[in-house]
Amino acid sequence: LKNAILPVITIAGFNTGYLLGGAIVIEEVFALPGMGRLVLYAIYQRDYPLIQGIVLIIALMFVLINLLTDLLYAAIDPRIRLDQKET
């Protein structure tokens, strides 16, 4: 049963990444304050340093989510190892 949850973890990781991208649309449609709305207004005003900072933060969050997904693989399924041993 442990090997059956691996695809669920993969899809959850991908969906979390999609949530980061969908924040811009949701925050603009419902007039919520947040990072998505901030990046949209920065694009309108051509504030390049702010755009670069927000893109860097979103990319870092996406990388950390993928790292967490890989670590969960190793924690759940003992057949998956994090280190490589030479044979």
C-alpha positions in Angstrom: 0.0 0.0 0.0 3.0 2.3 0.5 3.9 2.2 -3.1 0.4 3.2 -4.1 0.6 6.6 -2.4 3.6 7.7 -4.5 1.6 8.9 -7.5 -0.7 10.8 -5.1 2.3 12.6 -3.7 3.5 13.5 -7.2 0.1 14.9 -8.2 -0.1 16.9 -4.9 3.3 18.4 -5.6 2.3 19.4 -9.1 -1.0 20.9 -7.9 0.8 22.9 -5.2 2.9 24.4 -8.0 -0.2 25.2 -10.0 -1.7 26.9 -6.9 1.3 29.3 -6.9 0.6 30.3 -10.5 -3.1 30.6 -10.0 -2.7 33.0 -7.1 -2.4 35.9 -9.6 -5.8 35.2 -11.2 -7.6 34.5 -7.9 -6.3 37.6 -6.2 -7.2 39.8 -9.1 -10.7 38.4 -9.6 -11.7 38.6 -5.9 -9.6 41.8 -5.1 -7.6 40.0 -2.5 -4.3 41.5 -1.4 -1.3 39.2 -1.8 1.8 38.4 -3.8 -0.1 37.6 -7.0 -1.7 41.0 -7.0 1.6 42.7 -6.1 3.3 41.1 -9.1 0.5 42.1 -11.4 0.7 45.7 -10.4 4.5 45.6 -10.6 4.1 44.4 -14.2 1.7 47.2 -15.0 4.2 49.8 -13.5 7.2 48.1 -15.0 8.9 47.7 -11.7 11.6 45.2 -12.8 13.4 44.7 -9.4 10.1 43.8 -7.7 9.2 41.4 -10.5 12.5 39.7 -10.3 12.2 39.3 -6.6 8.8 37.8 -6.7 9.7 35.5 -9.5 12.7 34.4 -7.5 10.6 33.7 -4.4 8.0 31.8 -6.4 10.8 29.7 -8.1 12.3 29.0 -4.7 9.0 27.9 -3.3 8.5 25.6 -6.2 12.0 24.1 -5.8 11.4 23.5 -2.1 8.0 21.8 -2.8 9.7 19.5 -5.3 12.5 18.8 -2.7 9.9 18.0 -0.1 8.1 15.6 -2.6 11.4 13.8 -3.2 12.1 13.5 0.5 8.6 12.1 1.1 9.2 9.5 -1.5 12.3 8.2 0.4 10.4 8.4 3.7 7.4 6.4 2.6 8.9 3.8 0.3 12.1 2.2 1.6 13.1 0.9 -1.8 13.9 4.5 -2.9 17.2 5.6 -1.5 18.6 9.1 -1.4 22.3 8.1 -1.7 24.0 6.1 -4.4 26.2 3.3 -3.5 28.7 1.9 -6.0 28.4 -1.8 -6.5 
